[in-house]
């Protein structure tokens, strides 16, 4: 494993320390017993990143806000649906970093009774702007308009693009792959398989790139929760090229040996649960006392366990828990 080289590459980029790292790497012994397998099962607890409600976007924000602060930005824009984990974590990060934050939701007017991330945003005192049930592209155009208005007033806005899934944001998961390699080394753990969600691609691409750069011992399995396999492959390949250009590393590298995409657990796509993933929420809670939600995390976990159950995985397997606990309150 080439941990030190990866660390040197990442140190070239400004990073705000927002989270509590490394996140725990823990065995799931009860789940392993219940599954009736001899394959050791582990969980990487990125739901415990220590900022706001926790979750994977903390890692992205460390690099994105690192750049924002370095270039003198004083107000951050983030956008998404009203249960967006990114939006809540962005406000949390801004509160910790003494930055103003504007959140733009493409939902109807703010509900009187708030649940999940809506409630957390209220507690955080977020500057919320509801723009109606418009498309993501229309929402993004409004964000740019609002940012320009503040810039005209002498402010210095920074807009978080694409749900923080950019090449720069993905460095957070290059860092996570390096962190996991170091934990495996420290715990003398020969980890063979890592299972991660594939949504808009930033987390998965960062993990794949980090695994390649660090020469990790594990194969990255991407469980798509949104796109069909070929579409996600295109997205990942684009991200990997962009990360390579950003870092100046692995620009001619063939990543195909590092990862595999699995589409059989996506159901009808993003935000559409399957009976199996709903059951998985109960199973994990009742076996390990850990919560997952319906959109990303339960599909990924079910995918890993189903492959283990079918004998498709040989050697120890780890599930990357990306958080989203607060959104669970709006899903049942």
Backbone bond lengths (Angstrom), bond angles and torsions (degrees), N, CA, C in turn:
res aa  C-N    CA-C-N  psi(-1)  N-CA   C-N-CA  omega(-1)  CA-C   N-CA-C  phi
1 X - - - 1.467 - - 1.527 110.05 -
2 X 1.311 115.58 140.55 1.468 120.51 -176.34 1.532 109.39 -110.80
3 X 1.316 115.38 66.63 1.461 121.22 -174.50 1.519 111.65 -70.14
4 X 1.315 116.99 -43.52 1.462 120.09 -175.25 1.524 111.75 -64.90
5 X 1.313 117.55 -39.07 1.467 120.41 178.37 1.521 110.54 -63.06
6 X 1.329 116.76 -43.35 1.461 120.48 178.87 1.519 110.82 -61.58
7 X 1.316 116.83 -41.59 1.465 120.65 178.33 1.531 110.88 -61.35
8 X 1.320 116.97 -41.57 1.463 120.70 179.22 1.524 111.57 -63.91
9 X 1.333 117.03 -38.96 1.472 120.97 177.55 1.527 110.14 -62.36
10 X 1.319 117.20 -46.16 1.461 121.41 -177.09 1.526 112.25 -68.51
11 X 1.309 117.60 -29.90 1.466 120.29 -178.58 1.528 112.92 -67.36
12 X 1.323 116.80 -10.68 1.466 120.69 176.94 1.536 111.74 -74.20
13 X 1.334 117.56 -11.59 1.460 121.96 -174.94 1.520 110.21 -114.30
14 X 1.350 117.41 134.48 1.470 119.51 178.23 1.522 110.57 -63.56
15 X 1.324 115.52 140.97 1.465 120.79 -176.72 1.525 109.44 -143.03
16 X 1.341 116.10 125.69 1.455 120.23 172.47 1.520 108.81 -83.91
17 X 1.305 117.81 135.99 1.463 120.96 177.34 1.520 108.84 -85.67
18 X 1.314 115.21 97.92 1.465 121.90 -175.89 1.526 112.33 -105.17
19 X 1.319 117.00 -31.27 1.451 121.03 -173.52 1.512 113.09 -105.90
20 X 1.324 114.54 -179.45 1.460 122.87 176.85 1.521 107.33 -109.63
21 X 1.329 115.32 106.02 1.460 120.65 -174.73 1.526 110.74 -127.47
22 X 1.316 118.36 150.98 1.463 127.14 2.73 1.534 111.93 -74.91
23 X 1.323 115.81 148.96 1.464 119.35 173.04 1.528 108.68 -75.43
24 X 1.343 117.14 153.49 1.473 119.78 -174.33 1.531 113.29 -63.13
25 X 1.317 113.86 145.35 1.461 122.74 169.66 1.520 105.71 -114.70
26 X 1.342 116.35 113.92 1.464 120.35 -170.06 1.525 111.68 -128.60
27 X 1.334 116.97 148.70 1.473 119.36 173.33 1.523 110.53 -75.69
28 X 1.325 117.15 151.70 1.467 122.77 172.97 1.526 107.43 -113.97
29 X 1.321 116.12 74.49 1.460 121.67 -172.14 1.524 112.38 -70.20
30 X 1.332 117.12 -39.09 1.464 119.02 179.85 1.523 111.09 -66.18
31 X 1.328 115.70 -41.92 1.468 119.60 178.90 1.524 110.37 -64.34
32 X 1.327 115.85 -38.98 1.463 120.65 177.91 1.532 110.63 -62.17
33 X 1.324 116.18 -44.24 1.462 120.93 178.62 1.523 111.23 -63.31
34 X 1.331 116.21 -45.88 1.461 120.78 -179.87 1.525 111.88 -61.91
35 X 1.341 115.66 -33.17 1.458 120.14 -179.96 1.529 111.26 -77.71
36 X 1.333 115.93 -18.75 1.459 120.22 179.49 1.507 112.89 71.64
37 X 1.329 117.02 39.06 1.454 121.14 -178.27 1.520 110.87 -121.00
38 X 1.319 115.56 151.10 1.466 120.73 174.45 1.521 111.60 -90.17
39 X 1.328 116.53 -5.80 1.469 120.89 -179.69 1.526 109.05 -73.92
40 X 1.339 118.62 122.83 1.467 120.63 178.48 1.530 110.86 -65.04
41 X 1.328 115.81 132.64 1.456 121.79 -179.69 1.528 109.27 -112.76
42 X 1.334 115.92 135.37 1.459 121.53 -179.14 1.526 110.45 -129.47
43 X 1.312 114.19 161.98 1.464 120.76 176.55 1.521 108.72 -133.65
44 X 1.325 116.02 130.08 1.469 122.96 174.81 1.518 106.33 -97.15
45 X 1.351 117.31 114.40 1.457 122.79 -165.37 1.535 112.63 -87.99
46 X 1.335 116.27 67.79 1.466 118.95 174.24 1.521 112.55 -78.22
47 X 1.333 116.16 4.65 1.464 118.84 166.58 1.528 110.18 -78.58
48 X 1.325 117.15 -9.79 1.468 122.31 -177.41 1.523 110.81 -113.08
49 X 1.319 117.01 49.02 1.466 120.07 -177.92 1.524 112.99 -80.63
50 X 1.346 117.57 -6.93 1.461 119.77 169.05 1.508 116.76 87.57
51 X 1.320 118.86 1.01 1.460 122.74 178.60 1.519 108.88 -116.81
52 X 1.327 117.73 128.58 1.462 120.41 179.24 1.517 110.80 51.92
53 X 1.328 117.87 -132.05 1.464 120.68 179.25 1.523 113.24 -81.14
54 X 1.332 117.89 2.00 1.455 121.11 -178.12 1.515 112.08 79.68
55 X 1.319 116.23 172.05 1.459 120.11 178.20 1.509 112.99 126.82
56 X 1.333 114.56 169.25 1.460 121.44 -170.09 1.515 114.82 -64.55
57 X 1.339 118.78 -29.78 1.466 120.01 -174.27 1.531 112.57 -65.92
58 X 1.330 116.90 -15.96 1.467 119.07 175.88 1.521 110.49 -57.66
59 X 1.321 116.08 -40.77 1.471 119.67 -179.11 1.530 111.29 -65.10
60 X 1.326 117.15 -43.05 1.474 120.57 177.40 1.513 110.60 -60.69
61 X 1.334 116.03 -45.78 1.460 121.00 -175.44 1.515 112.32 -64.02
62 X 1.316 118.37 -28.73 1.462 119.63 178.18 1.523 111.13 -58.84
63 X 1.319 116.71 -40.03 1.470 120.37 -179.41 1.525 112.18 -83.17
64 X 1.331 116.90 -39.17 1.466 119.46 -179.66 1.526 111.41 -66.14
65 X 1.329 117.03 -46.82 1.467 119.22 179.37 1.520 111.39 -73.79
66 X 1.327 116.64 -25.02 1.455 119.10 172.74 1.514 110.84 -59.58
67 X 1.330 116.01 -44.53 1.465 120.34 176.67 1.521 110.86 -66.95
68 X 1.339 116.81 -42.45 1.467 120.97 -177.90 1.524 111.05 -59.61
69 X 1.312 116.46 -46.34 1.466 120.51 -179.29 1.527 110.71 -65.91
70 X 1.317 116.28 -41.34 1.466 119.67 -179.04 1.520 111.61 -61.72
71 X 1.350 116.72 -35.14 1.462 118.99 -178.84 1.525 112.90 -91.15
72 X 1.337 116.78 7.82 1.459 120.89 172.25 1.507 116.12 86.63
73 X 1.321 118.17 19.39 1.469 120.67 179.01 1.529 110.08 -70.53
74 X 1.343 115.08 146.24 1.468 119.38 -179.50 1.527 113.15 -125.93
75 X 1.328 117.19 -1.98 1.457 120.42 176.75 1.531 108.13 -146.24
76 X 1.333 115.84 134.03 1.461 122.51 -175.25 1.525 109.26 -111.34
77 X 1.324 116.15 136.46 1.460 122.18 175.29 1.529 109.28 -109.08
78 X 1.324 116.26 131.87 1.461 122.02 171.25 1.520 107.55 -134.75
79 X 1.323 116.62 156.53 1.458 118.45 -176.51 1.513 110.90 -149.86
80 X 1.340 114.54 159.83 1.452 121.57 179.97 1.518 109.54 159.68
81 X 1.321 115.98 -173.23 1.453 121.04 175.30 1.524 109.98 -68.88
82 X 1.331 116.58 164.96 1.469 119.73 -172.02 1.526 113.39 -69.87
83 X 1.342 118.20 -12.51 1.459 120.47 173.64 1.531 111.68 -103.05
84 X 1.323 116.59 18.16 1.466 121.11 -179.28 1.521 111.37 -63.48
85 X 1.332 115.88 123.92 1.459 120.19 174.76 1.524 111.12 -66.76
86 X 1.337 115.91 -37.41 1.463 118.92 178.70 1.521 111.09 -57.49
87 X 1.330 116.97 -46.85 1.466 120.15 -176.04 1.526 110.93 -60.21
88 X 1.322 116.57 -45.01 1.461 119.57 -179.91 1.523 111.17 -65.37
89 X 1.318 117.14 -40.65 1.463 119.80 178.19 1.521 111.76 -69.24
90 X 1.335 117.23 -33.08 1.463 119.94 177.81 1.527 110.73 -64.26
91 X 1.337 117.03 -44.14 1.468 119.78 177.13 1.521 110.09 -63.29
92 X 1.325 117.05 -43.14 1.458 121.14 179.08 1.526 110.82 -59.16
93 X 1.338 116.39 -44.44 1.464 121.15 179.60 1.521 111.32 -63.59
94 X 1.324 115.65 -40.23 1.464 119.33 179.84 1.523 111.50 -67.18
95 X 1.323 117.07 -38.09 1.461 119.97 177.19 1.529 109.77 -61.86
96 X 1.329 116.39 -41.57 1.467 120.39 -179.53 1.525 111.73 -69.47
97 X 1.337 116.72 -29.13 1.471 121.73 -174.62 1.516 113.56 -101.27
98 X 1.346 116.92 5.68 1.469 122.37 179.31 1.525 111.58 59.24
99 X 1.327 115.19 45.58 1.458 122.30 176.46 1.519 108.95 -118.16
100 X 1.332 116.91 147.66 1.457 119.98 171.37 1.523 108.97 -76.04
101 X 1.332 115.52 155.25 1.463 119.63 -177.59 1.514 110.15 -144.04
102 X 1.324 116.15 133.42 1.467 122.93 175.42 1.530 107.77 -116.21
103 X 1.327 115.69 128.51 1.462 121.54 178.83 1.522 108.79 -112.11
104 X 1.331 116.44 127.73 1.463 122.01 179.01 1.524 108.49 -112.73
105 X 1.327 116.06 119.10 1.467 122.11 -179.70 1.519 110.00 -107.35
106 X 1.330 116.88 128.94 1.467 119.24 172.40 1.531 109.27 -90.57
107 X 1.337 113.38 66.68 1.453 124.61 174.16 1.518 107.88 -134.54
108 X 1.323 115.15 170.68 1.452 118.99 176.27 1.527 109.53 -70.68
109 X 1.324 117.41 -173.60 1.466 122.29 -173.34 1.526 111.99 -53.87
110 X 1.312 115.10 153.22 1.452 122.28 -178.57 1.525 110.58 -56.15
111 X 1.338 117.79 127.49 1.471 120.37 -177.52 1.529 111.93 -70.61
112 X 1.314 115.07 149.34 1.466 118.95 178.44 1.523 110.64 -68.92
113 X 1.337 115.30 -42.88 1.465 119.73 178.47 1.521 108.43 -99.14
114 X 1.320 116.46 113.21 1.463 121.21 -173.91 1.518 110.54 -99.96
115 X 1.329 114.71 139.13 1.464 120.62 178.24 1.526 109.01 -130.82
116 X 1.339 115.32 159.61 1.454 120.13 175.18 1.511 113.22 56.23
117 X 1.324 115.53 -131.34 1.464 120.81 -177.33 1.527 112.84 -65.39
118 X 1.325 117.41 -26.37 1.471 119.53 176.31 1.524 110.43 -59.30
119 X 1.322 116.37 -43.97 1.459 120.75 179.01 1.525 111.05 -66.35
120 X 1.323 116.28 -42.57 1.470 119.13 179.86 1.523 111.12 -63.18
121 X 1.330 117.18 -39.02 1.465 120.23 177.80 1.521 111.34 -61.94
122 X 1.332 116.29 -37.86 1.461 119.87 177.51 1.529 110.30 -65.24
123 X 1.323 117.17 -44.35 1.460 121.00 179.55 1.531 111.11 -62.34
124 X 1.329 116.19 -33.70 1.458 121.36 -179.88 1.526 112.70 -78.01
125 X 1.336 116.32 -9.69 1.460 119.81 -179.00 1.509 113.55 69.25
126 X 1.313 116.25 37.72 1.462 120.60 -176.61 1.525 111.95 -68.67
127 X 1.330 115.52 147.16 1.465 122.32 171.17 1.526 106.77 -83.79
128 X 1.337 116.36 97.32 1.462 122.12 -173.02 1.518 111.43 -99.44
129 X 1.327 115.70 136.29 1.460 120.94 176.56 1.525 108.46 -129.84
130 X 1.321 115.67 113.82 1.469 121.82 178.48 1.525 108.47 -93.84
131 X 1.329 116.45 123.86 1.464 119.98 -173.68 1.524 112.53 -112.47
132 X 1.333 117.93 10.97 1.455 120.90 179.24 1.515 111.81 89.25
133 X 1.303 115.38 174.02 1.466 121.98 -175.79 1.531 110.68 -80.77
134 X 1.328 115.94 66.48 1.465 121.39 -179.84 1.529 108.86 -96.77
135 X 1.319 116.54 169.63 1.466 120.79 178.92 1.527 109.95 -72.67
136 X 1.313 115.00 165.79 1.465 119.20 178.52 1.526 111.28 -61.10
137 X 1.327 116.82 -38.64 1.472 119.54 -179.89 1.526 111.15 -66.08
138 X 1.318 116.14 -39.76 1.472 119.37 177.58 1.524 110.68 -65.91
139 X 1.325 116.15 -39.71 1.469 120.00 176.96 1.526 110.91 -61.78
140 X 1.329 116.57 -44.40 1.462 120.52 -178.94 1.520 111.33 -62.97
141 X 1.331 116.50 -36.53 1.466 119.90 177.37 1.523 110.94 -64.91
142 X 1.329 116.94 -39.36 1.464 120.94 177.62 1.524 111.25 -66.37
143 X 1.329 116.80 -37.82 1.466 120.39 177.18 1.523 110.14 -59.59
144 X 1.316 116.41 -46.18 1.467 120.03 179.93 1.526 111.26 -63.48
145 X 1.332 116.18 -35.66 1.469 119.62 177.86 1.523 110.84 -66.14
146 X 1.325 116.40 -45.58 1.467 120.31 178.98 1.529 110.87 -62.61
147 X 1.320 116.09 -39.97 1.466 120.05 179.80 1.523 110.76 -64.92
148 X 1.343 115.90 -39.83 1.461 119.43 178.53 1.525 111.28 -64.53
149 X 1.327 116.44 -38.32 1.469 120.29 177.78 1.525 111.00 -60.18
150 X 1.318 117.08 -42.36 1.463 120.07 178.03 1.523 111.69 -69.00
151 X 1.328 115.97 -37.31 1.466 119.27 177.63 1.520 110.81 -63.21
152 X 1.324 116.72 -38.34 1.472 121.00 177.53 1.524 111.37 -64.55
153 X 1.330 116.66 -22.50 1.464 121.37 178.69 1.530 112.40 -90.44
154 X 1.340 116.13 3.68 1.462 119.89 177.63 1.522 114.70 97.05
155 X 1.323 117.47 3.94 1.464 120.19 177.27 1.530 110.09 -83.12
156 X 1.326 115.20 172.08 1.464 120.63 -178.63 1.531 109.47 -127.85
157 X 1.332 115.88 81.83 1.476 119.36 -175.15 1.522 113.07 -77.62
158 X 1.320 114.65 153.15 1.465 122.71 171.69 1.522 106.93 -129.30
159 X 1.322 117.09 125.26 1.464 122.17 -176.64 1.526 109.81 -101.18
160 X 1.316 115.81 123.37 1.465 121.48 174.30 1.527 107.59 -79.75
161 X 1.306 116.22 115.96 1.462 121.82 -174.90 1.531 111.31 -93.34
162 X 1.329 116.09 150.41 1.468 123.51 167.77 1.523 113.12 50.62
163 X 1.339 116.54 44.59 1.453 119.29 177.60 1.514 114.20 61.66
164 X 1.339 116.59 29.21 1.473 124.25 -178.00 1.522 112.34 71.70
165 X 1.331 117.53 6.98 1.458 120.81 177.83 1.517 109.43 -93.29
166 X 1.308 114.79 86.14 1.459 124.00 174.95 1.519 106.88 -130.81
167 X 1.322 116.43 171.88 1.471 118.81 178.79 1.519 110.71 -58.73
168 X 1.344 116.83 -41.82 1.457 119.78 179.57 1.526 110.99 -66.38
169 X 1.330 117.18 -46.03 1.456 120.44 177.95 1.519 112.25 -61.03
170 X 1.329 116.56 -34.20 1.466 120.90 -178.67 1.523 112.47 -66.22
171 X 1.328 117.49 -17.28 1.461 119.42 176.37 1.527 111.10 -59.60
172 X 1.341 116.30 -25.32 1.450 119.46 176.25 1.515 112.28 -58.68
173 X 1.330 116.83 -32.81 1.463 119.68 179.57 1.521 113.17 -93.99
174 X 1.313 118.11 -15.12 1.468 119.67 163.00 1.528 107.51 -63.26
175 X 1.331 114.79 -44.28 1.467 121.25 177.50 1.535 110.51 -61.83
176 X 1.340 117.01 -41.01 1.463 120.65 -179.62 1.529 111.84 -63.96
177 X 1.327 117.05 -40.09 1.462 120.51 178.22 1.526 110.29 -63.91
178 X 1.335 116.21 -41.94 1.462 120.51 176.44 1.533 110.32 -61.77
179 X 1.324 116.26 -42.84 1.463 122.31 -179.80 1.531 110.57 -61.28
180 X 1.327 116.36 -43.92 1.456 120.86 179.98 1.524 110.65 -64.65
181 X 1.324 117.33 -40.21 1.467 120.48 177.34 1.528 110.80 -60.69
182 X 1.319 115.82 -41.94 1.460 119.56 179.46 1.529 111.02 -64.89
183 X 1.332 117.16 -40.35 1.464 120.42 177.68 1.523 111.20 -64.24
184 X 1.323 117.18 -40.54 1.466 120.54 177.31 1.524 110.39 -60.86
185 X 1.315 115.22 -40.73 1.462 120.72 178.85 1.525 110.78 -64.32
186 X 1.319 116.24 -46.42 1.467 121.25 -178.08 1.526 112.21 -66.72
187 X 1.348 116.19 -34.99 1.460 120.31 -177.76 1.530 112.98 -94.45
188 X 1.339 115.69 4.48 1.463 121.29 -178.25 1.523 110.77 52.89
189 X 1.329 115.23 46.39 1.461 122.77 -176.67 1.526 109.93 -107.10
190 X 1.306 115.56 122.51 1.466 121.26 178.13 1.532 108.17 -92.60
191 X 1.333 115.85 80.99 1.464 121.04 -176.88 1.522 109.95 -80.30
192 X 1.333 116.40 128.83 1.461 120.93 -175.89 1.525 113.62 -103.08
193 X 1.345 117.25 -29.30 1.462 119.93 -172.42 1.535 109.92 -138.20
194 X 1.324 115.56 134.89 1.462 121.78 174.80 1.523 108.05 -123.85
195 X 1.335 116.91 128.17 1.462 122.36 -178.35 1.522 109.63 -109.03
196 X 1.340 115.88 124.73 1.464 121.64 -177.83 1.525 109.30 -131.49
197 X 1.348 117.92 156.05 1.466 120.09 177.67 1.524 111.55 -79.84
198 X 1.305 115.74 149.90 1.464 121.67 174.05 1.513 109.29 -118.85
199 X 1.337 117.11 100.11 1.453 122.49 176.45 1.515 108.83 -106.24
200 X 1.349 115.61 -102.87 1.470 117.32 176.15 1.520 112.29 -84.89
201 X 1.318 117.80 2.65 1.460 121.29 162.36 1.518 117.95 100.20
202 X 1.324 118.48 -16.52 1.454 119.89 -174.20 1.516 113.61 -64.99
203 X 1.333 116.20 -46.74 1.465 120.03 -179.93 1.526 110.28 -62.50
204 X 1.324 116.62 -48.66 1.465 119.98 -177.26 1.524 110.83 -62.06
205 X 1.334 117.22 -44.01 1.463 120.29 -179.11 1.525 111.29 -64.51
206 X 1.323 117.14 -42.18 1.457 119.88 178.41 1.516 111.28 -61.73
207 X 1.339 116.64 -41.53 1.461 120.78 179.31 1.518 111.16 -65.31
208 X 1.331 116.73 -43.43 1.470 121.24 178.74 1.529 110.11 -62.06
209 X 1.325 115.95 -47.35 1.462 120.05 -179.28 1.530 109.92 -62.19
210 X 1.336 116.28 -44.32 1.459 120.39 179.23 1.513 112.21 -62.71
211 X 1.338 116.80 -39.43 1.462 120.09 178.32 1.522 110.81 -63.11
212 X 1.332 116.45 -40.74 1.470 120.24 178.73 1.527 111.07 -68.44
213 X 1.330 116.79 -44.96 1.457 121.00 -176.48 1.528 110.92 -66.46
214 X 1.315 116.00 -37.55 1.459 121.00 -178.31 1.523 111.80 -84.50
215 X 1.330 117.28 -8.29 1.468 122.52 -174.20 1.530 109.93 56.48
216 X 1.327 114.12 51.70 1.462 121.70 -175.82 1.528 111.06 -66.43
217 X 1.329 117.04 152.80 1.464 120.19 179.57 1.520 113.73 -81.84
218 X 1.340 116.87 -9.27 1.463 119.42 -174.38 1.529 112.00 -103.74
219 X 1.339 114.53 152.64 1.461 122.84 174.22 1.531 107.79 -92.44
220 X 1.324 116.94 139.20 1.463 121.59 -178.31 1.525 109.28 -95.25
221 X 1.329 115.93 119.94 1.465 122.33 176.35 1.526 107.85 -103.13
222 X 1.311 116.38 119.51 1.464 121.83 -178.64 1.524 108.41 -100.77
223 X 1.330 115.96 114.43 1.465 121.36 176.99 1.522 107.67 -92.01
224 X 1.324 116.65 108.02 1.458 118.17 -178.00 1.531 110.36 -72.80
225 X 1.316 115.93 130.51 1.464 121.80 179.67 1.527 111.28 -111.52
226 X 1.324 116.59 1.23 1.461 119.98 -175.18 1.521 112.33 -135.50
227 X 1.324 117.11 -65.93 1.464 121.83 -172.51 1.527 111.83 -90.78
228 X 1.338 114.78 159.07 1.445 119.15 169.27 1.527 109.30 -68.51
229 X 1.311 116.09 161.32 1.467 122.11 -170.18 1.528 113.13 -54.26
230 X 1.326 117.52 -49.65 1.461 120.11 -175.22 1.533 111.81 -66.04
231 X 1.329 116.27 -36.51 1.468 119.81 177.52 1.520 110.56 -65.56
232 X 1.320 117.15 -44.43 1.460 119.45 179.48 1.524 110.64 -65.36
233 X 1.316 117.25 -36.82 1.458 120.26 177.61 1.524 110.98 -59.23
234 X 1.330 117.05 -43.24 1.467 120.91 177.16 1.531 111.30 -60.63
235 X 1.324 115.45 -43.45 1.467 120.48 -179.93 1.529 110.42 -62.52
236 X 1.318 116.31 -45.91 1.463 120.41 -178.92 1.525 111.50 -64.39
237 X 1.322 116.59 -41.94 1.466 119.57 179.58 1.525 111.48 -62.43
238 X 1.332 116.33 -38.35 1.467 119.92 176.93 1.524 110.98 -64.39
239 X 1.331 116.15 -47.03 1.465 120.31 178.40 1.524 111.14 -59.77
240 X 1.317 117.23 -44.47 1.461 120.62 -177.52 1.523 111.19 -62.71
241 X 1.325 117.31 -39.31 1.471 120.29 175.68 1.530 110.92 -63.21
242 X 1.331 115.42 -42.95 1.462 119.62 -178.01 1.532 111.76 -67.24
243 X 1.330 117.18 -39.01 1.467 119.84 177.59 1.526 109.76 -66.69
244 X 1.325 116.52 -39.27 1.464 120.38 178.04 1.528 110.85 -62.09
245 X 1.326 116.90 -42.52 1.471 120.66 178.13 1.521 111.33 -66.57
246 X 1.322 116.88 -40.28 1.463 121.45 -179.40 1.524 111.23 -63.60
247 X 1.327 116.84 -42.90 1.462 121.12 -174.78 1.527 113.61 -92.12
248 X 1.334 116.21 -18.49 1.463 119.34 -174.37 1.519 112.71 73.76
249 X 1.329 116.99 20.74 1.460 121.98 -176.94 1.533 110.41 -120.62
250 X 1.339 115.67 149.13 1.474 123.08 171.08 1.529 112.89 54.41
251 X 1.304 117.28 36.57 1.467 119.61 -174.83 1.520 113.76 -73.13
252 X 1.327 118.42 -16.56 1.465 121.31 175.84 1.529 110.95 -118.39
253 X 1.311 116.56 18.40 1.463 121.54 -174.09 1.529 111.33 -78.62
254 X 1.321 116.77 141.77 1.464 122.36 175.29 1.529 107.91 -95.02
255 X 1.330 116.34 104.62 1.463 121.28 -175.82 1.529 113.28 -81.33
256 X 1.324 117.59 -5.67 1.462 120.24 -172.15 1.528 112.76 -61.01
257 X 1.328 117.34 -25.33 1.459 120.04 -179.86 1.526 112.64 -81.90
258 X 1.337 116.30 -9.98 1.467 121.19 -173.29 1.524 111.61 -90.83
259 X 1.337 117.87 -26.50 1.465 119.48 -172.80 1.519 112.52 -143.57
260 X 1.342 113.90 161.63 1.459 122.77 174.89 1.516 108.30 -137.24
261 X 1.325 116.87 138.12 1.467 121.80 176.68 1.521 109.24 -98.49
262 X 1.328 116.09 135.72 1.466 121.83 176.94 1.532 108.39 -121.10
263 X 1.333 116.76 122.86 1.467 120.25 -175.93 1.524 113.96 -107.16
264 X 1.341 117.40 -2.64 1.468 119.57 -171.92 1.522 113.76 -76.33
265 X 1.350 117.56 -1.17 1.465 120.23 -178.80 1.537 112.69 -113.26
266 X 1.305 116.45 6.70 1.468 120.08 -174.21 1.526 113.38 -79.25
267 X 1.325 118.24 -15.89 1.457 120.46 -176.32 1.515 110.06 61.16
268 X 1.313 116.71 -128.99 1.465 120.94 179.48 1.519 111.90 -95.88
269 X 1.322 116.79 12.37 1.455 119.47 174.35 1.513 113.61 109.08
270 X 1.326 114.73 -161.64 1.464 121.85 -172.40 1.529 111.36 -61.28
271 X 1.325 114.58 132.27 1.457 120.24 176.15 1.510 114.68 77.12
272 X 1.334 117.54 -0.43 1.467 121.49 -179.36 1.525 108.74 -106.56
273 X 1.308 116.36 108.02 1.455 119.92 -177.25 1.519 111.09 -75.78
274 X 1.314 115.37 161.54 1.462 121.97 172.90 1.533 107.84 -116.18
275 X 1.312 118.64 156.45 1.476 119.86 177.86 1.523 112.11 -55.84
276 X 1.336 116.68 -37.35 1.466 121.01 -178.83 1.520 111.76 -65.76
277 X 1.344 116.73 -41.42 1.465 117.82 -177.53 1.525 110.74 -73.80
278 X 1.331 117.96 -30.90 1.467 119.96 175.06 1.525 109.83 -65.28
279 X 1.317 116.96 -43.23 1.464 120.41 177.34 1.516 110.87 -63.12
280 X 1.336 115.96 -34.44 1.466 120.08 -179.79 1.526 111.61 -63.18
281 X 1.325 116.94 -32.70 1.470 121.12 177.15 1.522 110.00 -59.30
282 X 1.331 116.17 -45.08 1.465 120.86 178.80 1.531 111.00 -67.91
283 X 1.334 115.99 -42.57 1.464 119.79 -175.56 1.526 111.91 -62.78
284 X 1.343 117.22 -44.05 1.463 119.74 -178.78 1.525 110.54 -68.84
285 X 1.311 116.75 -42.52 1.460 120.04 179.26 1.523 111.05 -60.10
286 X 1.328 116.91 -41.76 1.456 120.74 -173.78 1.524 113.79 -85.28
287 X 1.338 116.33 -12.25 1.469 118.81 177.92 1.526 112.54 -104.07
288 X 1.366 116.60 -34.39 1.460 119.55 -174.56 1.526 113.97 -124.54
289 X 1.348 117.56 -5.40 1.460 119.44 -178.23 1.510 113.18 69.04
290 X 1.327 117.26 29.57 1.471 123.54 -178.56 1.520 108.01 -123.27
291 X 1.333 115.84 141.20 1.462 120.48 -176.44 1.528 111.62 -107.15
292 X 1.327 115.11 137.90 1.460 122.27 170.21 1.524 108.04 -124.69
293 X 1.344 116.39 166.44 1.463 120.22 -178.99 1.524 110.33 -117.83
294 X 1.328 116.78 -177.90 1.461 120.45 -167.43 1.523 115.42 -85.27
295 X 1.321 118.48 -25.90 1.463 120.03 -168.23 1.529 112.15 -81.07
296 X 1.325 116.77 -51.21 1.462 120.86 -175.39 1.527 112.84 -112.89
297 X 1.329 114.97 -54.03 1.454 119.41 -161.28 1.527 114.18 -74.87
298 X 1.329 117.50 -39.22 1.469 118.11 -179.15 1.526 111.25 -71.78
299 X 1.326 117.80 -33.82 1.465 119.89 177.36 1.527 110.95 -64.20
300 X 1.321 116.06 -41.25 1.466 120.24 -179.41 1.517 110.69 -66.30
301 X 1.329 116.76 -45.49 1.458 120.51 179.76 1.523 110.83 -63.95
302 X 1.324 117.05 -45.36 1.460 119.28 179.19 1.526 110.61 -61.09
303 X 1.329 117.09 -39.09 1.465 120.35 178.12 1.520 111.61 -59.32
304 X 1.328 116.92 -45.90 1.462 119.99 179.14 1.523 111.00 -61.51
305 X 1.336 116.72 -49.45 1.460 120.35 -175.81 1.519 111.84 -66.36
306 X 1.316 116.87 -35.61 1.461 119.97 178.60 1.527 110.86 -65.84
307 X 1.328 116.84 -39.86 1.466 120.39 178.69 1.524 111.16 -68.49
308 X 1.338 116.44 -37.46 1.464 119.72 175.55 1.530 109.57 -64.36
309 X 1.325 116.17 -45.22 1.468 122.04 -178.89 1.536 111.34 -59.54
310 X 1.314 116.70 -36.59 1.464 121.92 -177.60 1.530 113.03 -85.85
311 X 1.331 116.95 0.84 1.456 120.28 179.19 1.513 114.34 75.85
312 X 1.338 117.11 21.60 1.464 121.66 -178.67 1.523 112.57 -88.58
313 X 1.323 116.11 -6.80 1.464 121.53 -178.45 1.520 108.66 -122.99
314 X 1.320 116.15 126.51 1.462 121.35 175.91 1.527 108.28 -116.14
315 X 1.315 116.39 129.42 1.455 120.07 -177.89 1.514 110.87 96.06
316 X 1.324 116.83 167.10 1.459 123.02 -173.33 1.522 111.89 -61.18
317 X 1.344 114.82 145.37 1.463 121.37 -175.89 1.518 109.99 -129.43
318 X 1.322 115.73 143.01 1.460 121.80 -178.43 1.524 109.94 -126.88
319 X 1.294 114.70 135.78 1.467 122.77 177.02 1.527 108.84 -102.00
320 X 1.318 116.82 126.25 1.463 121.43 176.59 1.524 108.75 -88.81
321 X 1.329 116.10 108.69 1.468 121.83 -179.44 1.526 107.83 -86.63
322 X 1.336 115.97 112.74 1.463 120.39 -172.71 1.521 114.19 -94.32
323 X 1.345 117.72 4.06 1.465 119.78 174.37 1.514 113.07 95.77
324 X 1.343 115.18 -149.64 1.461 120.09 -178.26 1.503 114.05 92.17
325 X 1.340 116.50 13.55 1.465 121.33 -176.64 1.529 112.50 -54.32
326 X 1.335 116.95 -41.81 1.467 119.57 -175.06 1.524 112.07 -66.60
327 X 1.332 118.02 -30.00 1.469 120.78 178.43 1.521 111.52 -68.97
328 X 1.322 117.33 -21.26 1.461 121.66 -179.02 1.520 111.75 -57.96
329 X 1.326 117.21 -31.32 1.467 121.25 -177.00 1.526 112.52 -67.17
330 X 1.309 117.77 -18.40 1.467 120.86 178.97 1.530 112.11 -101.43
331 X 1.324 117.48 4.19 1.466 120.28 -172.59 1.523 113.98 -103.78
332 X 1.325 117.80 -7.15 1.473 120.60 -178.53 1.535 109.02 -124.66
